[in-house]
Amino acid sequence: MRRVIFCFLAIVAFSVSTASAQQKGDMSVNAHLGLGVSSSVIEGSSATGVEFGIGAEVGFFVADKLRLGVGLAYGVEGGGGDATHTFNIGPSLSYYVAIGKKLYYAPKLDLAFCVGSYGSEAIPGFGLGLSIANFEYRPTERIGLSASLLSLNYVLLSKHGLTLNNVDLSLSLSPKLGFSYYF
């Protein structure tokens, strides 16, 4: 199940956009990188693993301060022959609130369609996530540096009668850092 956690964490994975490019019609391109530790319980047994994720997202402000995006992400959890690989694609919705001259708070809701791979098994599924503590610092008008510190995620992977459910609350165990460009 820890593989499922990372599947959605990679998508929720982080693309916070904001700043002066928050008006209807503005666009952004985001990239993120995450490294962390995950822990999960599956059918009575627990597992802990190291995870790495990378992703990108394109966003469009459909209204002032409201951004609709679509993202792709890849993640790997574990190591050696025990590694789980995931690929995610899906839409997101973010709302931006200025909390300082160049600092923004941007909670984000994600929906992900994902495929997890463990050994030779590929398991399709979906995930839903809420990134509660996303922040972005804008050193210039076109550049944003972001950090995601707290997210709540639900992932369901299912294949041939095997169904895996997971609820994950990560608090600074899997922080994600990102870079945004606005145009």
N, C-alpha and C positions, 0 to 999 in steps of 0.2 A: 504494500500500500504506500510505502514511502516513495515509490516511483510515481504514484499518482499525485502525491503532494507536489513533487517537483514539476510535474507536467503543468499544473496550474500556476505554480509560483513563477515559472518561466514566462507564462503569458501575462500574468498579473505584473510580471516582471517589470514594468516600470517605464513609463514614458510620460513624464509630467511636462506639460508645456504651459507657458503663461506669458506674463509681462505685458509690455505695451502691445504685443501682437495678440490681443484678446478680443478683437472686434470681429463681428460677423464678416466672413469672407477671408480672413487671415488663415494661413496654412503653416504647418510645421512638419519637420522630419526629426525623428527621435531615435536614438540608439541607447541600449542599456547593457549592463554587465552585472551579473550577480554571483556571489560566492558565499556559501553558508553551510550550515549543518541542519539536517532534518531528522525528525524522530516521528515514528508512527506505530500504531498498533493494528495488526491485521489478524483477525480471528484468534485473538488471545496471545499472539506472540508479538514482541516489540522489535523494532529495528531502528538503528541510527546510521546515518550516512552523510558523506560530504557531497555537496552539489555545486554545479557550475552552470550558468545560463547566459545566453547572449540573445539579443533580439533587436528588432527595429519596428518602427511604427510611423505611419503617415497620418496626420490629423488635419481637420478642417473645422474652423469655428462656424458652427451653424447659427449661432446667436452670440451676442456679447457674453464673454466669459464661459461659454458652453462649447466644448470641443468633442467632436465625434472622430474616432480614429479606427484604423484597422492595422493589426500588427501580426508579425511572424516572430516565432521564437524557437530556439533549439536549446535543449538542456541535457545534461548527463548527471547521474547520481550514482554514487558508489565507485567501485574501481575494479580493475581486472576483469575476470569472467562474470562478476556479479553486478556489472554496471547496467543501469537502465537509461535508455536514450528516449527523448521525447521531442516531438515536433508539434507546434501549436499554431493555429491561425484563428483570428476572430476580431470582432468589433469591441470598441470601448467607448465610454462616455465619461468625460471629466468636467468638473466645474472649478473655476479659478477664482480665488479670493486673495486680494493683496493684504499682506500682514506687515508690510514695511515698504520702503521705497523701491527695493529691488528683490524682495522676498515674497514668495507666493505659496499659498496652501492650495492643493488641488486634489481633493478626494476623487477616486476613480472607480467605476464599475466596469467589469470585464466579462465577456462571454467568450469561451474558447472551445474550439473543436480541435481535439488532439488525438494523436496516435502515440502510444507508448510501446517501446520495444524492450523486452527482457529476454536475453538470449535470442532464440529464433522466433519467439512469440511476439506478434504485433497485436496490440489491443486498442481498438478505437474507443473514443468517448467524448465527453464534454466537461467543461468546468465553468464555474461561476465564481467571481471574486470581487471583493470590495477592498480597495487599498485605502485605508483610513488615514495614514500618516505619510502623505506624499508632499514634498516641499521642493521648490525650485528657486534658485538664486540666479538672477539675470545680471551678470557683470556688464553686458552691452545690450543694445536693443535687439540684436539678432541671435544672441547666444544664451542658452540656458543650461545650468548645471543642476541636476536633480538628485534627490535621495528618497528612497521609499523605505520606511522603517517599520510599518505595521500593516499587516493585511490579514483578512479573513477569507479563506478559500474553501470551496466545495468542489470535489472532482468525482465523477462517476465514469469508470471504465468498465466495459462489458464485452465478453466474447464467448460464444458457445456455452451459455449457461453459467459462466463465471462472471460474477458481478462484484466489483470492488467499490466501496463508498469511502470517502475520506473527508473529514473536516479538519482544517489546519489553521491554527492561529499562530502566526510567527511574529515575534517581537524582537527585533534587532539580532535575530539568529541568522537571518538570511537577508541582510540589507542589499539593496540594489542601487547602483550609481548610474546616472545617465547623462547624456549630452543632447541638447536640442538646438536646432537651427530654424529660425523663423523667416518666412518670406511672404 
